[in-house]
């Protein structure tokens, strides 16, 4: 299991990805972006793959929290796209 959680030690929020044994052995990298976003990239057998696990803020969250989350998510998606373009 790969976990991205709060840095203050409180286990109140976070996201995780659980991989089977084969995928876990083929893992090339994982990135805990923040307590709401995690990315893993296994070694590709057939095609290049990155998996994101996200926990988006709810509608009643502060606008600045939602804006920050979606900005960070866009940055991660852009980095995945540039990685795919570089490897192609």
One Martini backbone bead per residue (centre of mass of N, CA, C, O) as a GRO file, in nm:
protein
   88
    1UNK     BB    1   0.097   0.036   0.022
    2UNK     BB    2   0.027   0.372  -0.079
    3UNK     BB    3   0.083   0.687   0.094
    4UNK     BB    4  -0.102   1.003   0.133
    5UNK     BB    5  -0.044   1.245   0.388
    6UNK     BB    6  -0.010   1.407   0.650
    7UNK     BB    7   0.266   1.590   0.811
    8UNK     BB    8   0.153   1.602   1.130
    9UNK     BB    9   0.054   1.284   1.205
   10UNK     BB   10  -0.235   1.299   1.136
   11UNK     BB   11  -0.497   1.045   1.071
   12UNK     BB   12  -0.747   1.210   0.881
   13UNK     BB   13  -0.600   1.212   0.598
   14UNK     BB   14  -0.603   1.054   0.272
   15UNK     BB   15  -0.431   0.849   0.029
   16UNK     BB   16  -0.450   0.529  -0.152
   17UNK     BB   17  -0.262   0.246  -0.291
   18UNK     BB   18  -0.333  -0.084  -0.399
   19UNK     BB   19  -0.122  -0.356  -0.480
   20UNK     BB   20  -0.025  -0.608  -0.635
   21UNK     BB   21   0.251  -0.803  -0.655
   22UNK     BB   22   0.324  -0.752  -0.951
   23UNK     BB   23   0.294  -0.442  -0.955
   24UNK     BB   24   0.483  -0.383  -0.719
   25UNK     BB   25   0.743  -0.497  -0.864
   26UNK     BB   26   0.692  -0.278  -1.120
   27UNK     BB   27   0.759  -0.028  -0.972
   28UNK     BB   28   0.902   0.286  -1.052
   29UNK     BB   29   0.694   0.502  -0.914
   30UNK     BB   30   0.611   0.741  -0.647
   31UNK     BB   31   0.373   1.017  -0.555
   32UNK     BB   32   0.323   1.227  -0.283
   33UNK     BB   33   0.173   1.518  -0.319
   34UNK     BB   34  -0.066   1.490  -0.103
   35UNK     BB   35  -0.356   1.436   0.096
   36UNK     BB   36  -0.520   1.406  -0.212
   37UNK     BB   37  -0.257   1.302  -0.385
   38UNK     BB   38  -0.161   1.019  -0.593
   39UNK     BB   39   0.121   0.854  -0.769
   40UNK     BB   40   0.164   0.584  -1.005
   41UNK     BB   41   0.438   0.382  -1.181
   42UNK     BB   42   0.450   0.125  -1.368
   43UNK     BB   43   0.580  -0.106  -1.550
   44UNK     BB   44   0.536  -0.157  -1.877
   45UNK     BB   45   0.394  -0.403  -2.084
   46UNK     BB   46   0.214  -0.231  -2.311
   47UNK     BB   47   0.173   0.053  -2.156
   48UNK     BB   48   0.170   0.362  -2.049
   49UNK     BB   49   0.132   0.424  -1.684
   50UNK     BB   50  -0.078   0.623  -1.474
   51UNK     BB   51  -0.188   0.658  -1.132
   52UNK     BB   52  -0.461   0.823  -0.977
   53UNK     BB   53  -0.538   0.945  -0.647
   54UNK     BB   54  -0.839   1.113  -0.535
   55UNK     BB   55  -0.955   1.383  -0.299
   56UNK     BB   56  -1.196   1.591  -0.320
   57UNK     BB   57  -1.344   1.858  -0.247
   58UNK     BB   58  -1.618   1.975  -0.134
   59UNK     BB   59  -1.863   2.206  -0.190
   60UNK     BB   60  -1.827   2.330   0.121
   61UNK     BB   61  -1.567   2.430   0.060
   62UNK     BB   62  -1.332   2.633   0.014
   63UNK     BB   63  -1.236   2.789  -0.266
   64UNK     BB   64  -0.925   2.782  -0.216
   65UNK     BB   65  -0.912   2.472  -0.180
   66UNK     BB   66  -1.021   2.398  -0.459
   67UNK     BB   67  -0.817   2.556  -0.629
   68UNK     BB   68  -0.564   2.412  -0.522
   69UNK     BB   69  -0.635   2.127  -0.600
   70UNK     BB   70  -0.677   2.175  -0.914
   71UNK     BB   71  -0.394   2.283  -0.959
   72UNK     BB   72  -0.238   2.031  -0.866
   73UNK     BB   73  -0.374   1.835  -1.060
   74UNK     BB   74  -0.282   1.976  -1.319
   75UNK     BB   75   0.022   1.943  -1.267
   76UNK     BB   76   0.022   1.636  -1.269
   77UNK     BB   77  -0.100   1.595  -1.550
   78UNK     BB   78   0.126   1.750  -1.697
   79UNK     BB   79   0.362   1.566  -1.606
   80UNK     BB   80   0.252   1.312  -1.738
   81UNK     BB   81   0.239   1.417  -2.028
   82UNK     BB   82   0.545   1.489  -2.051
   83UNK     BB   83   0.645   1.202  -1.997
   84UNK     BB   84   0.508   1.068  -2.236
   85UNK     BB   85   0.637   1.248  -2.455
   86UNK     BB   86   0.935   1.178  -2.385
   87UNK     BB   87   0.902   0.853  -2.424
   88UNK     BB   88   0.793   0.852  -2.735
   0.00000   0.00000   0.00000
